[in-house]
Structure formats: C-alpha cells, structure tokens
Amino acid sequence: MSIAPKAADRERHGLPRLVRELEGKTVRLLRSVSTGMATYPEGAVAKVHYANGWGRITLLGETCACCGVALRIARMSWRDIEVIGQ
C-alpha cells in the first residue's frame, strides 16, 4: 500500500499534493485518538505541527482554557485527518 495519497483521496481529505505541505494547516480528526493522557474525540480541531515525506503527521491541539495544556499527537496518518483551513 502506498503512503502517498492518491488524487481522489487528496480531494476527499482536502490534502495538498505533498503531505509535508500540511505543516501549519488546521485539520479536523476523522476518528477519535487516544494518547497516554487524554482522548481527542472524532471531529476535534488541531493544527499540523510537523509532517514528513513518509506521510507521518504530528498534531498540536488547542491549549486548554483551564489548565493551559496543549497535547501533541504524533504518528498520525493523512487518512485520519481532513483539512479545514490554513
């Protein structure tokens, strides 16, 4: 299976041609994701902190209003996100 998104997948997920061009974009999670500390529900919004040529993406969630913590989710796939903004 190829790690690069095909044209139909890029259109459906709103992805650029190269996965590394996702850095800095705002995305929505298409499935719930669990870290050792918390769970992000499906539909949560995050910003792409890092994306490499192998298709692996690191997301940085929004800072919590009450405690000031921002969780980072590593090793995400482009299949798990949908681009919603710059």
N, C-alpha and C positions, 0 to 999 in steps of 0.2 A: 504494500500500500504506500502510495506517495505521500510525503508530508506536506507538499506544496498544494494549496487549494486550487481546484480546477475552476474554470470560468463560471460555471453555474453556481458553485459553492461561494465564490467571491461575490457574486451578485446577491445571493440569498443572505449572506452574512454582512454585506457592506464592506468587504475587505479590499485593501489595495492589492496590486499585483504581487508585491513582495511583503512577506509577513513583517520584516524589520521596519517597514514604513508605518506600522501601527503605533510606534512609540509616541506618547503624548496624547493619544486619542481617548475619548470617553467611550466606554463599552458597557453593554448590559450582559449579565450572565444568563445563559440559556439552560443551566442546570444548577442545583444547589451544590455548594462547595464547602467542605469542612476542613478546617485547619486544626492544630492541636489546641487552639484557644477558643475558637468561635466557629459558627456556621454562617455562611452567606447564603441567603435564600435565592431561589431562581428569580430573576428579574432585578437583582441588586445592581447598582451602578458603581463602576470603578474606573480608574484611569490606568492605561498601559504604561508601566514604569520602564519595562525593558522587553524587547522582542529580538530574537536572533534569527539567523538564516536557517536554523534547523526546525523552525516552527514552534519553538517554546516561548511562552509569554509569561511575564511576571506582572501581576496587577497590584495596584496600590489603592486600597479602599479609602473612602472619605473618613476624615477624622471624626471621632465620636464627640458629640457636644458635651457630654457629662464628664468623661474621663480623659479626653484628648488623645486616645489611642487610635492609630491608623494601622490596620492589618495589611500585611503583604502576602499575596498568594503566588507561589512560584510553580513552575512546571505546568502551566495551563496550556491547552491546545487551542488553536484558532477555531476548532469545531465547537468549543464551549462558550464562545462569545459572539456578540452582534455589535457592530459599530453603530453608535447613535449620535456621535458628534466629534468635533475637533477637540 
